[in-house]
Amino acid sequence: ISAKAGQNQAAEAISAAFECLEQLLDLSLPLSPTPADVQQGLQATMAQLAGRRIEDLADLPVMTNPQSQAAMAILSLLGAVAYRTDMRLALLIAFKMMDLSLTYGNTKASPYTYASYGFILCSLVQDFTSGYRFGQLSLELIEPLEAKAYHARTLMVIQPLINHWQNPARESLQPLLDMYQLGLETGDLQAAAVGIGYYASYAYFVGVELSEFARKIESYREPLRRFKQTTSLNKVNLYLQVTHNLINSTDQPFRLLGPFYVEEEMLEQHRAIRDSTTLYHHYLAKMTLSFLFEDYPQARADAAQAVQYISAASGQLLIPIFHFYDALIQLANYADVDETEQAAMIARVTEHQQKMERWSKSSPANHAHKFYLVEAERCRVLGEAKEARDYYDLALQTAKVNNYINEEALAAELAAKFYLAKGDTFLGEVYLRRAYQAYQHWGATAKTKQLEAKYPHFVSATTLVSTKQMSVSSTSTGQTTSQLLDLNTILRASQTLADEVDLSQLLAKTIKLVVENAGAEQGFLLLEKDGSWYIEAEYHVQDQAVKVLHSIPLETAGDVSETPQVPIEIINYVVTTKEVVVLNNAAVEGQFSRLPYMKNKQSKSVLCLPLLHQAKLAGLLYLENNLITGAFTPERVELLNLLSSQMAISIENARLYTNLQQSERKYRSIFEDSRDMIFITMPNGDIIDVSPACFTLLGYTREQMIQMNAREIYANPADRLKFRNEVEAYGSVKDLELKFRRRDGSEVDVLMTATTWKAEENNLLGYQGIVRDITEQKRAEQERLRLSVVEQELKLATSIQQSLLPPSEPGWADLEVVCYSVPAREVGGDLYAYYPLVASDEEGGETKYAVAVGDVTGKGMPAALLMAVSLASLSSSVRQALPPHRLLAYLDTALVDYTHLSSQNCALVYAEISRPAAAGRESANNSLLRLANAGCPTPLVKRKNGAVEWIEIGGLPLGVGLGAEIGYPEAEVNLGKGDILILTSDGVVEARNETKELYGFERLYLAVKRAPQISAEAMLEFLKAEVARFVGNTEPHDDLTIVVVRV
C-alpha cells in the first residue's frame, strides 16, 4: 500500500487496502461514500465522545485485539492515500479508526487517529479549539504508546492541517522538515515525503525568500525520486517552477513551462491518476501567478478550475489562500463586466470574507491582513475611498508584523494602483516604492522588472528621483520624499545590507541602492586588495546594468588615450584623508576643477564617500550626476553617511564570509571524509563548523555542535585553558592530550592538533584543528582480530547455507526441475527446496512432487539462520503429508517462536504436482498443481501453446502468526505435457537498473512470454539473461531465486 501510494498509484493502493480489510480482517467501507455517509459517521463519532473530556482519552486501556490492531495499521496507510483522491473516504476512515480506538482502547495508531479527528473538527466542523486539543492529545500519546513508527504520520496531520488554524503557519515549516527526517528514521517514507510536499506549498505561500526557498526544496528532489515518492516530487517540482517564474522574466509568467514542470504533460498525469490534491495545487499556483502578473481574465479562469478540486486540500492553509486570491481576482475583473455579474461578484466576495473573518479571529497572524486587503479592494470598487485607504494601511501593517513579505508587497502594489488611479502620484509613488522593495526582499525579480517596465517614472533605475526634482531646494519645513531618503528607507536599506553576506550580491545591492536613492547617474564602488584599489562594482542608470567583482585596477580604469572611469586624484585624496568630497559643479569650481577628467567630461555633481567603520576604511563610493549641479545636497550626504557605516560593516563581514567560504571549499572534502574530527571555532569557543566525525567521537550531530561552545565538551575545564595558552603562545599545538566528554556523559581521551585562524591583517578569527580518538589505537588490534573472527563466521555461514540448499536439479524422470539462487551478499536469505512425495517403483505408476521458493527478511547471518530454521521446518512438515494450505498454516505457527525474537518473517510459495498412473495419463491435462502462497510473488504458468497465466493467490508471510489464524487460500491448476511453472523470489521483480527503475511484474510476464519452451533449463537461462541485461552493472540489492518446473 505504501509503495503504490508513493508511486502515485493511488487506485492500486486503495484496492490493495480494501482487499486486505475485507478478506483478512472482515471490515468493509463504501468504495464511493456519499455526503450522507460522512454525516452519519460524524454524528456517530460525536455520540461516542459525548460526555468525555478530550484529554481523558489518554487513559483508555491498551488495545489487545489483534484484528483491530491490524485494521488500525491498514486504515492509517489508507487514510493518507484517500486524503488526496477521495476526501469523503478519508473522513470515513478517520471515523472508523476513532470507533476502533474508543471501543477497543488505544494502540500505536491511535495518535494518528486522534490527529485525524482533530483535522476533521478544524476543516469540517470549524471547531478550531477542539481540533487543536485533539492534535495536542495525539502528540502526548506518542511516547506512552511507544508509537514512534506513527510519529511522522501523526505530524503529517497536525502540522499542515491543524496548527495553522490557531498558530502562525510559518511555525510549521521547520517541523515539516523535521517530519521528513523522522519519517526516514522510522521507515515511514510516505510521511517523510508528504512533509516535504507540504513544506513546498506552505513555505511558498507564507513568503519565504524565493531563492532560499528554491535551494532548500531542490535538495529534496533526488531523495524523493530515489524513494519513488512521485506525488510529493510533483509538488516540489511545481513550486520550483512557480519560483522560477517569479525570479526569471518570461513572456507568459503565469504558464508553468520550464526546467522543473511542464503544465500540459503534468496535467495529463494528474488527471490520469485522479490526483485531485496536486491538481488543486496546480491551478492555485497558476491563479496566483496570473493575478500577480495582472492577467486577470486568466486568473479568473484558473480560479474556476481550482475550485473544482478544493475539497482535496481540506484543512490546509491553501483553503484560505484560495478564498483570498479568488476575492481579489473577482474585484480585479469587476470593472470589465456588466451590472448583473458585478452583483454576483460582490456576493461571492462577501461569502469569502465571512469565512476569512472567522479564520482571522482564530488565527490573525495568518489571515487578518488578507481580510483587510480584500476589504480595501471591495471598498475601492464600491467607491468608498476613505474606508479603502484605512484598510490598505491595516493590510500593510498586519502583513509586515506577521512576516508575510509576499502579501505585504501585494498590498503595497494594490494601494499604489488605488492612489495613482485617483491622481495622487505622491502617495502612489510612496506605495510603489514599498511594493518594489518588498518584492525585492521576497526575491521576485520578474515582478520588480514588471513594475519597472510599467512605472518607469516611479520605479525606474532612478528610483523615484527625477532630474527636475533633484534641482529643487529644501524648504523650511523639510524635504519631500522625492528629494531625499526618508528614515524608513534608510532603515530598510540598512537591514537589506545587514542581511546580505554574499560579497557579489552585497556589492550589487549597495551600488544600485546608493545610485538610485542618491540621485546619481552612475556610481562606482572601490575596494582595496594588497595595497591597491580596484573598481569592484559599477552601475549606470541609463542602461540599468550592474557589474560586480570585475576587479579593474584604479591605475588602469581607462585606456591612456581615454578619460579614466573615475578621477584617480580624487580617489587618492579620499583614501589619504578619509574625508567626503562633494562638488556641486566640478568642472567649474573647487580644487579639482582643473583635472583633465573634469574638463573632458564636463562633470557637474560629484560625490566621493569613504566607507568607514571604527576609523577603518572598508571601501569608497564614487557618484556622478552630469545633468544638474548641486545634486548631492548636505541632507543627502548626511543620510548617505548614516548608511555608509552599515555599508562598511556589511562589506567587511561579506569579505570575511568570502574568506571563510574559500577556506571551507578548500577543506570541505577533508571535513566530510576524515575519520578524525576537524573543527573551526571562534576565539570565544563558539563552534563555527565541525566534521561529521563528531558524531562518532562525541555522539553529537554536526547541527547540534554548531549550536554549542567548545567549553561544553571539555571534561576538565583546565584543559581548555591549557589549549588556549599553548596555541596563542606558539600559534599551534600538536598532539595535545586532552579529555573530552561525550553526549552520554562518558569521557574519551583524544589528541588535538590545531592552529590559529587569522585574517589577512593578522587579526585572530579563531582556531582550526583536528581531534583524534586515541582509544582506537589501543583497540585497533582487537578490532582486526574481531573482524577476522567475523570473516570466518561469514565464510562458515556461507558454507552452511550452500550445504542446506539441494543441487540445482533433482533429476526426476517425468518432471524437469531446475533451480537457481544467488545471494545479494555473502550470506543471503533466499531458499528453494524440492521433495518427491509419492514415487512409484514401477514405470508409469502414480507420482507426486513438491517444490518451494522462499525469501526470509534481512541479509547476512540473521537471514542465514532463519533460512536454516525455515528449511528444517519445511522438511519436517512435508513428511506429514499436509495439503499446501495447511502446510503453510503449520509453518506460520512453527516459526513464530523464532521470529518473535528476531522480528523477521519468511515468504514462501509451496507447490505440489501430482501425476496419475500411466492408465490415467491419456488426458491432455494429466497433472494437477496444488499451490499456496505466503507472501511470495505471484507464480506463472506458461502453456505449451505459448499462453501465459498468473496464478493469483496470496497470503501473509510465515512467522507473523496471523496466517494460521486467517488461513491460506489454495489454488488447483491442471497442467499438461510441456506446460511450465515458474516460481520466483521478489528479487526478480524488484531488481533495479542504473536509473533505479524496477524490473516489475510486466517485464517478467513478457520475458516468460518470449522465452523458449523446449526445456526448463532453456526457460531459466532466458529469464536469467533478461534480468541481467536489465540490471546491467548495478549492484544487486536483493537475493534472486528462480525455480522452473516443466511437465
VOZAMI-692153 format. One line per 8 residues: number of its first residue (from 1); their letters; for each residue x, y, z of C-alpha. Coordinates in steps of 0.02 Angstrom, whole numbers. Each point is the difference from the previous one (the first is absolute). Layout:
residues N
NUM> A> X/Y/Z  ... .
This chain:
residues 1047
1> ISAKAGQN> 0/0/0  140/120/46  97/-41/-158  -148/29/-115  -47/160/91  175/71/-14  8/-43/-185  -160/98/-39 .
9> QAAEAISA> -101/-159/-22  -139/49/118  -132/-112/-77  111/-153/18  43/47/180  -184/20/46  -44/-164/-87  134/-93/97 .
17> AFECLEQL> -58/76/164  -183/-42/-33  45/-179/-45  99/-18/161  -135/77/108  -140/-104/-76  84/-170/-24  117/-7/148 .
25> LDLSLPLS> -80/113/131  -186/-11/-44  -17/189/-3  -84/93/-142  -18/181/-53  -101/74/-144  114/23/-149  -95/157/-55 .
33> PTPADVQQ> -66/84/158  -144/123/-8  -20/162/101  -130/-94/102  132/-131/45  115/139/62  -137/84/100  -51/-165/79 .
41> GLQATMAQ> 181/-40/44  26/171/80  -158/-12/103  45/-176/59  174/56/54  -67/152/91  -125/-112/89  141/-115/57 .
49> LAGRRIED> 96/150/67  -149/79/88  38/30/184  187/-35/-18  140/125/22  122/-4/-145  149/-16/118  -80/-151/86 .
57> LADLPVMT> 19/-104/-159  183/-19/49  -59/-114/141  -89/-127/-112  62/-180/21  129/-70/-120  -75/-87/-152  36/-187/3 .
65> NPQSQAAM> -113/-65/-139  121/-50/-141  -127/23/-140  -40/176/61  186/39/11  26/-62/-178  -151/99/-60  69/159/80 .
73> AILSLLGA> 167/-25/-88  -80/-25/-171  -124/143/24  139/120/47  87/-37/-165  -162/12/-97  -48/166/79  151/93/-68 .
81> VAYRTDMR> -36/-67/-176  -186/40/6  35/178/58  67/50/-170  -122/-100/-108  -166/-19/93  -27/114/150  -163/-83/50 .
89> LALLIAFK> 88/-167/11  138/80/104  -130/66/122  -85/-170/16  168/-80/35  32/124/141  -172/-36/74  32/-189/-8 .
97> MMDLSLTY> 167/18/87  -81/106/135  -131/-136/23  134/-135/19  101/103/125  -152/49/103  -65/-179/-1  158/-104/23 .
105> GNTKASPY> 121/124/76  157/93/-53  131/-75/-114  153/64/-91  -109/71/-140  -113/96/122  107/161/-1  -25/8/-189 .
113> TYASYGFI> -185/-37/27  -27/143/122  99/119/-110  -110/-49/-148  -156/37/101  74/166/53  23/40/-184  -184/-41/-31 .
121> LCSLVQDF> -53/117/141  106/140/-74  -48/-23/-183  -177/-71/4  -71/63/165  107/158/12  27/-35/185  181/55/2 .
129> TSGYRFGQ> 22/-6/189  -57/-181/19  94/-50/-156  159/74/72  -29/-93/165  -15/-165/-93  164/41/-87  85/30/166 .
137> LSLELIEP> -73/-162/70  73/-98/-145  173/71/32  -10/-41/185  -42/-183/-39  149/-34/-114  121/-42/140  -112/-99/121 .
145> LEAKAYHA> -69/-106/-143  175/-25/-72  -70/59/-165  160/68/-77  -43/-88/-164  -156/112/-10  86/159/58  34/68/-173 .
153> RTLMVIQP> -173/-51/-62  -79/89/149  100/158/-33  -56/-16/-182  -174/47/62  39/118/144  125/118/-80  -84/36/-168 .
161> LINHWQNP> -183/-33/41  -28/57/180  131/118/70  -18/142/-126  -182/25/52  65/74/163  188/29/-20  106/92/-131 .
169> ARESLQPL> 22/-116/-148  184/46/-8  24/-93/165  -44/-163/-89  138/14/-130  143/-73/100  -108/-138/78  -49/-51/-177 .
177> LDMYQLGL> 184/-20/-44  27/-92/164  -143/-114/-50  100/-51/-152  148/-54/105  -112/-87/126  -87/-94/-140  167/-61/-65 .
185> ETGDLQAA> 52/-56/173  -160/-99/30  -14/-68/-178  -158/101/-38  56/63/-171  -176/54/-45  -13/116/150  177/64/-30 .
193> AVGIGYYA> -41/43/-180  -169/77/43  90/116/123  109/68/-140  -152/23/-113  -88/101/134  158/99/35  15/49/-183 .
201> SYAYFVGV> -175/74/-7  -2/78/174  173/79/-12  -47/78/-168  -165/72/59  66/70/165  132/97/-95  166/-85/31 .
209> ELSEFARK> 134/88/-103  -12/-81/-171  181/-43/-37  23/-73/174  -163/-95/-20  52/-70/-169  171/-56/64  -77/-88/147 .
217> IESYREPL> -137/-98/-87  109/-43/-151  112/-99/118  -144/-120/32  -37/-40/-182  127/-140/-16  -51/-90/161  -183/9/-51 .
225> RRFKQTTS> 43/-68/-171  106/-138/77  -139/-49/120  -127/1/-144  -106/129/93  -71/70/-161  -145/97/76  108/106/113 .
233> LNKVNLYL> 133/17/-136  -132/72/-116  -47/131/130  182/48/28  27/17/-188  -159/103/-15  55/128/130  177/4/-67 .
241> QVTHNLIN> -74/49/-168  -111/132/81  154/71/86  97/-7/-163  -137/103/-83  7/131/137  189/15/-7  27/-11/-189 .
249> STDQPFRL> -97/110/-119  -100/-90/-135  -127/53/-131  -136/-101/89  45/-5/185  -166/-80/45  39/-154/-107  96/-140/85 .
257> LGPFYVEE> 122/-42/-138  180/-23/52  138/-109/66  -102/-73/145  -178/-16/-60  -92/0/-168  -183/30/34  -76/-91/-150 .
265> EMLEQHRA> 96/-160/37  -26/5/187  -187/40/-12  -23/-156/-104  91/-104/132  -98/75/146  -167/-28/-86  44/-177/-53 .
273> IRDSTTLY> 25/-54/181  -136/116/71  126/92/108  -121/136/53  117/75/130  140/36/-123  -128/64/-127  -57/124/132 .
281> HHYLAKMT> 180/54/33  26/20/-188  -148/116/-29  24/95/163  181/37/-48  -53/55/-174  -140/114/62  119/87/121 .
289> LSFLFEDY> 131/23/-135  -129/66/-123  -61/124/130  174/57/50  45/32/-182  -168/86/-31  -80/-120/-123  -166/9/91 .
297> PQARADAA> -109/-95/-127  125/-144/3  2/6/190  -189/-13/2  5/-150/-117  132/-85/108  -105/33/157  -149/-83/-83 .
305> QAVQYISA> 108/-155/-26  74/3/176  -169/5/86  -45/-168/-78  138/-83/101  -4/105/159  -72/-139/107  160/-100/-29 .
313> ASGQLLIP> 95/130/103  -120/-5/146  77/67/160  153/74/-84  61/179/4  -35/-3/-188  -188/13/31  9/179/70 .
321> IFHFYDAL> 129/39/-135  -129/-42/-133  -137/104/80  121/147/17  62/-2/-180  -169/-42/-77  -75/152/88  138/111/-68 .
329> IQLANYAD> -21/-75/-173  -187/33/-1  29/181/51  139/22/-129  -123/-53/-138  -143/102/73  13/149/-117  -3/-109/-156 .
337> VDETEQAA> -169/-86/25  -182/56/-2  -100/49/154  -81/-171/21  167/-86/5  70/136/112  -135/-36/128  43/-185/-7 .
345> MIARVTEH> 184/41/25  -35/105/155  -108/-139/70  140/-125/-29  128/115/81  -116/22/149  -7/-190/22  189/-8/-6 .
353> QQKMERWS> 15/140/129  -122/-82/120  114/-151/5  159/104/7  -67/103/145  -34/-159/99  174/-68/-40  78/168/45 .
361> KSSPANHA> -73/-10/174  73/-174/25  169/34/-81  28/187/-31  184/-26/-39  -47/-96/-158  -161/83/-56  -29/175/71 .
369> HKFYLVEA> 98/90/-135  -89/-102/-135  -169/54/68  53/183/5  72/0/-176  -158/-75/-77  -103/127/97  109/138/-72 .
377> ERCRVLGE> -28/-62/-178  -187/-22/31  -10/179/61  100/56/-152  -121/-72/-127  -150/64/99  71/177/4  28/5/188 .
385> AKEARDYY> 170/87/-11  24/46/184  -35/-177/60  112/-70/-136  147/107/59  -21/-61/179  -11/-182/-50  153/11/-114 .
393> DLALQTAK> 102/68/146  -68/-134/117  44/-135/-127  177/67/-18  28/15/186  -63/-174/44  86/-84/-147  165/76/55 .
401> VNNYINEE> -25/-45/184  -47/-178/-48  152/-17/-115  -98/-31/-161  119/97/-113  -84/-66/-158  -171/64/52  74/160/70 .
409> ALAAELAA> 69/31/-175  -169/-39/-78  -92/116/121  121/142/-37  -19/-25/-189  -190/1/8  4/154/111  115/86/-125 .
417> KFYLAKGD> -120/-39/-143  -142/72/104  89/165/30  67/15/-178  -175/-29/-68  -60/145/108  140/111/-68  98/4/164 .
425> TFLGEVYL> 172/-33/-76  91/44/161  -80/-138/105  -5/-114/-151  188/21/-13  26/-37/186  -102/-160/-6  81/-56/-163 .
433> RRAYQAYQ> 171/18/79  -56/-104/148  -72/-132/-116  158/-2/-104  111/-20/155  -112/-136/73  1/-98/-163  189/19/-2 .
441> HWGATAKT> 9/-63/178  -107/-149/-49  116/-31/-147  -133/21/-136  116/77/-129  -120/-29/-145  -132/99/92  116/146/36 .
449> KQLEAKYP> 47/6/-183  -185/5/-45  -22/149/117  151/86/-77  -74/-22/-174  -175/54/50  50/148/109  166/63/-72 .
457> HFVSATTL> -22/173/75  -25/-69/174  102/-159/16  129/19/-136  183/-9/42  -9/177/69  -124/-66/129  -123/143/3 .
465> VSTKQMSV> 130/139/-11  -25/103/-158  122/126/-69  -120/143/30  -33/-50/180  185/-11/41  23/183/-40  -134/55/124 .
473> SSTSTGQT> 75/73/158  -56/-40/175  -141/96/81  -6/59/177  -113/-145/49  116/-135/-68  24/-99/-158  -127/-96/-103 .
481> TSQLLDLN> 6/-189/-23  68/27/-176  146/104/59  81/-116/124  -8/-166/83  -123/-4/145  44/-85/163  -103/-154/-41 .
489> TILRASQT> 95/-20/-162  165/14/94  -56/-132/124  -60/-118/-137  158/27/-102  107/-29/155  -92/-162/37  17/-56/-181 .
497> LADEVDLS> 188/25/8  15/-78/172  -89/-158/-58  116/-29/-150  161/-98/25  39/-46/-180  129/128/-57  -56/3/-181 .
505> QLLAKTIK> -183/24/46  45/129/132  101/106/-120  -139/-6/-128  -132/49/127  109/137/74  46/90/-161  -175/-13/-71 .
513> LVVENAGA> -81/60/160  117/148/19  -9/58/-181  -189/-15/-10  -33/87/164  136/134/-6  -53/73/-167  158/-53/-94 .
521> EQGFLLLE> 17/-47/-182  139/-123/31  97/-70/146  154/-102/40  48/-100/155  186/-27/31  83/-124/117  181/-19/52 .
529> KDGSWYIE> 99/-161/-24  185/-21/38  30/187/10  -84/44/-165  -175/62/-37  -117/-84/-124  -169/42/-73  -106/-147/59 .
537> AEYHVQDQ> -175/62/-44  -77/128/-116  -176/50/-47  -63/112/-140  -178/64/5  -14/15/-189  25/-185/-39  -51/-63/174 .
545> AVKVLHSI> 150/-117/0  89/-53/159  176/-72/-15  83/-76/151  166/-80/47  88/39/-163  149/71/99  57/141/-115 .
553> PLETAGDV> 160/76/74  -21/185/36  157/41/-99  -69/-85/-158  -183/52/15  1/67/-178  124/-6/-145  138/129/-8 .
561> SETPQVPI> -85/85/-147  -168/4/88  -70/90/150  11/-117/152  -161/-71/71  31/93/163  115/147/47  150/-85/78 .
569> EIINYVVT> 55/160/90  -164/14/96  4/-185/46  178/17/67  -49/157/95  -145/-87/90  107/-154/35  130/112/82 .
577> TKEVVVLN> -113/119/95  -153/-112/26  -105/156/-30  -158/17/-106  23/96/-163  -156/89/-64  10/106/-159  -154/96/-57 .
585> NAAVEGQF> 74/53/-169  162/-98/-14  60/63/-169  -19/184/48  41/22/184  97/-81/140  174/-69/20  -26/-141/-126 .
593> SRLPYMKN> -74/104/-141  164/2/-98  16/-188/-10  -4/-63/-180  -135/-122/53  -116/143/50  34/100/-157  -22/-147/-117 .
601> KQSKSVLC> -163/-58/79  -64/173/48  -45/-74/167  -135/84/105  -52/-88/162  133/-113/76  2/-93/164  139/-111/67 .
609> LPLLHQAK> -44/-83/165  116/-103/111  -82/-153/79  67/1/177  -25/-115/147  95/34/161  113/118/-98  48/-140/-118 .
617> LAGLLYLE> -25/30/-187  -102/-146/-70  -34/74/-173  -42/155/-104  -155/58/-92  19/116/-149  -161/77/-71  -32/120/-143 .
625> NNLITGAF> -148/95/-72  50/99/-155  -176/62/-38  -19/124/143  106/91/126  -20/-15/187  -82/-172/-8  86/-61/157 .
633> TPERVELL> -72/115/132  62/2/181  -157/-94/51  34/-138/-127  181/-12/52  -49/-9/184  -121/-141/-30  125/-93/-108 .
641> NLLSSQMA> 125/22/141  -123/-86/115  -13/-142/-123  188/-7/-35  40/-74/169  -116/-147/-35  76/-15/-173  174/-11/75 .
649> ISIENARL> -54/-128/129  -91/-105/-129  146/4/-121  121/-51/136  -115/-140/55  -26/-58/-178  187/-2/-34  27/-102/158 .
657> YTNLQQSE> -140/-114/-56  80/-17/-171  165/-47/82  -92/-127/104  -84/-71/-154  167/-18/-87  71/-88/151  -155/-108/9 .
665> RKYRSIFE> 14/-54/-182  183/-39/28  -30/-108/150  -175/-66/-37  55/-165/-74  115/-28/149  -143/49/115  -123/-123/-73 .
673> DSRDMIFI> 116/-149/-21  113/11/151  -17/-133/134  69/127/123  -102/149/58  50/163/-85  -61/162/78  -3/188/-22 .
681> TMPNGDII> -45/110/150  -7/183/43  125/64/131  -136/-8/133  -30/-185/-39  -159/16/-104  7/-142/-127  -12/61/-180 .
689> DVSPACFT> 18/-168/-86  43/-179/42  17/-156/-106  -126/-143/4  125/-104/100  -59/97/152  -145/-119/14  114/-151/11 .
697> LLGYTREQ> 118/85/121  -121/92/114  -176/-57/-43  -56/173/-59  -60/36/-177  84/139/-98  -158/106/16  0/-21/189 .
705> MIQMNARE> 183/45/19  -14/158/-105  -120/63/134  127/-38/139  155/76/76  161/-101/8  4/21/189  -148/-120/11 .
713> IYANPADR> 99/-149/-63  153/17/112  -8/-126/144  125/107/95  -19/191/-14  187/17/28  29/-91/-165  -85/143/-95 .
721> LKFRNEVE> 113/127/85  152/-110/-35  -46/-7/-185  -26/188/-17  161/43/90  104/-111/-113  -83/40/-165  5/188/29 .
729> AYGSVKDL> 180/-7/61  69/-105/-143  -132/20/-135  -34/-187/-2  -5/-157/106  40/-178/-51  -60/-161/78  -64/87/156 .
737> ELKFRRRD> -77/-134/110  -170/51/68  -156/-80/70  -170/36/-80  -173/-41/64  -121/-91/-115  -184/40/-13  -42/-153/106 .
745> GSEVDVLM> 113/64/140  144/-121/-28  176/66/-25  119/-30/-144  187/31/-15  50/97/-155  149/78/-84  -25/176/-71 .
753> TATTWKAE> 104/86/-133  -55/179/-37  54/169/-66  -64/176/14  -110/65/-140  35/180/-46  -56/131/-124  117/84/-122 .
761> ENNLLGYQ> 34/138/128  58/-131/125  -158/21/104  -47/-158/93  -159/-73/-72  2/-165/94  78/-172/4  -1/-147/-119 .
769> GIVRDITE> 65/-173/29  -26/-186/8  -44/-115/144  40/-186/2  -72/-131/117  156/-88/65  -102/-144/69  -6/-63/-179 .
777> QKRAEQER> 185/-30/5  -22/-114/149  -149/-88/-76  69/-16/-176  76/-171/24  -153/-64/91  -107/64/-141  107/-90/-129 .
785> LRLSVVEQ> -18/-161/100  -187/27/15  -17/30/-187  100/-156/-33  -119/-101/107  -151/79/-85  75/-40/-170  22/-181/51 .
793> ELKLATSI> -177/-4/65  -66/70/-164  97/-128/-99  -68/-136/113  -177/69/-18  18/4/-189  62/-178/0  -144/-54/112 .
801> QQSLLPPS> -126/90/-108  64/-77/-161  -2/-172/81  -182/24/51  -58/31/-178  -20/-157/-106  80/-17/-173  -72/110/-134 .
809> EPGWADLE> -84/-151/-86  -83/-150/85  12/-109/-155  -179/-64/2  -48/-102/-153  -173/68/-37  18/179/66  135/124/-50 .
817> VVCYSVPA> 52/112/145  142/128/-5  40/119/142  105/157/9  42/108/151  131/135/24  17/106/159  20/190/-3 .
825> REVGGDLY> 133/-15/134  116/-136/59  -143/-74/101  -174/16/-72  -178/-36/54  -78/-87/-151  -31/-186/-3  -71/-136/-112 .
833> AYYPLVAS> -44/-179/32  -78/-151/-86  -66/-166/64  -63/-163/-80  -162/-30/95  -63/-156/-91  119/-95/-114  -57/-165/-77 .
841> DEEGGETK> 124/-140/-14  -82/-53/-162  13/93/-164  -159/97/-33  -57/-2/182  -77/149/93  124/137/49  -10/159/106 .
849> YAVAVGDV> 133/132/23  17/161/99  102/157/-37  17/160/102  82/171/-11  26/108/154  69/169/48  40/43/181 .
857> TGKGMPAA> 14/182/53  170/75/33  172/-41/-67  160/-73/69  7/-115/149  -178/34/67  -72/-47/-170  107/-158/-9 .
865> LLMAVSLA> -58/-55/172  -185/27/-40  26/-87/-166  70/-153/89  -146/-1/122  -125/22/-143  75/-142/-103  3/-116/150 .
873> SLSSSVRQ> -182/42/41  -50/-23/-182  82/-171/-12  -85/-53/161  -171/57/-57  15/-79/-172  17/-171/83  -172/25/79 .
881> ALPPHRLL> -82/-6/-173  -102/159/32  -87/89/-145  85/164/-50  -118/118/93  14/-98/162  187/-20/-20  23/189/-7 .
889> AYLDTALV> -113/25/151  105/-129/94  161/89/-49  -69/171/51  -31/-65/175  163/-95/8  106/151/-46  -82/124/120 .
897> DYTHLSSQ> 105/-58/148  156/48/-98  -58/155/-94  -78/89/149  176/16/70  85/51/-163  -143/107/-74  19/-94/-164 .
905> NCALVYAE> -116/-100/-112  10/-119/-146  -94/14/-164  -28/-173/-78  -93/-69/-150  -31/-188/7  -61/-105/-146  -44/-185/-18 .
913> ISRPAAAG> -10/-82/-172  -82/-172/-8  -9/-112/-151  -118/-150/-12  55/-173/-49  35/-32/-184  -178/-59/-28  -64/172/48 .
921> RESANNSL> 119/102/-105  -99/-1/-160  -76/170/38  93/153/-68  1/79/174  62/-152/90  83/83/151  -76/95/146 .
929> LRLANAGC> 87/151/79  -53/48/177  80/160/63  -5/118/149  96/163/20  60/88/157  59/169/-63  107/-49/-152 .
937> PTPLVKRK> -24/77/-173  -144/-72/-101  51/-162/-92  -20/-18/-189  -46/-144/-114  48/-2/-182  -104/-120/-101  68/-107/-141 .
945> NGAVEWIE> -97/110/-123  95/155/62  -137/75/110  61/73/166  -108/3/157  22/74/174  -55/-112/144  -81/139/102 .
953> IGGLPLGV> 16/-59/179  82/73/155  7/9/188  98/70/147  186/-47/18  45/-141/119  48/40/178  -121/146/19 .
961> GLGAEIGY> -123/-108/94  -157/65/-87  11/-116/-151  -47/-154/98  -146/93/78  -66/75/-162  48/-146/-112  84/-19/-169 .
969> PEAEVNLG> -98/-20/-161  48/-146/-113  -5/-4/-189  -19/-153/-113  58/8/-180  5/-139/-131  164/-17/-92  33/-90/-162 .
977> KGDILILT> 156/-67/-79  117/142/-48  -79/124/122  124/98/107  -18/67/178  111/148/53  27/44/183  107/151/50 .
985> SDGVVEAR> 53/99/153  -32/188/3  180/30/-51  -56/-24/-182  -143/127/-9  92/121/116  165/-4/-95  52/178/-45 .
993> NETKELYG> 101/74/-141  119/148/5  -147/123/0  -79/-87/151  -142/-66/-108  -81/-163/56  -1/-154/-113  -180/-28/52 .
1001> FERLYLAV> -136/-127/-34  -37/60/-177  179/-29/-59  0/-172/83  -162/-44/-88  68/55/-170  164/-92/30  -92/-163/38 .
1009> KRAPQISA> -108/32/-154  156/14/-111  101/-138/82  30/-169/-87  -101/-150/61  110/-142/-58  61/-33/177  -5/67/176 .
1017> EAMLEFLK> 184/45/-12  -29/101/-160  -137/99/88  112/31/152  150/57/-102  -109/120/-100  -73/78/158  172/17/81 .
1025> AEVARFVG> 66/86/-157  -150/119/-8  19/55/181  189/18/-19  -20/105/-157  -125/114/90  107/21/156  163/30/-92 .
1033> NTEPHDDL> 144/44/116  -113/48/145  43/-81/165  -143/-121/46  -97/59/153  -92/-165/32  26/-187/-19  -69/-74/-161 .
1041> TIVVVRV> -77/-175/-14  -91/-84/-145  -69/-177/-8  -68/-66/-166  -103/-159/-11  -47/-80/-168  -123/-142/-12 .
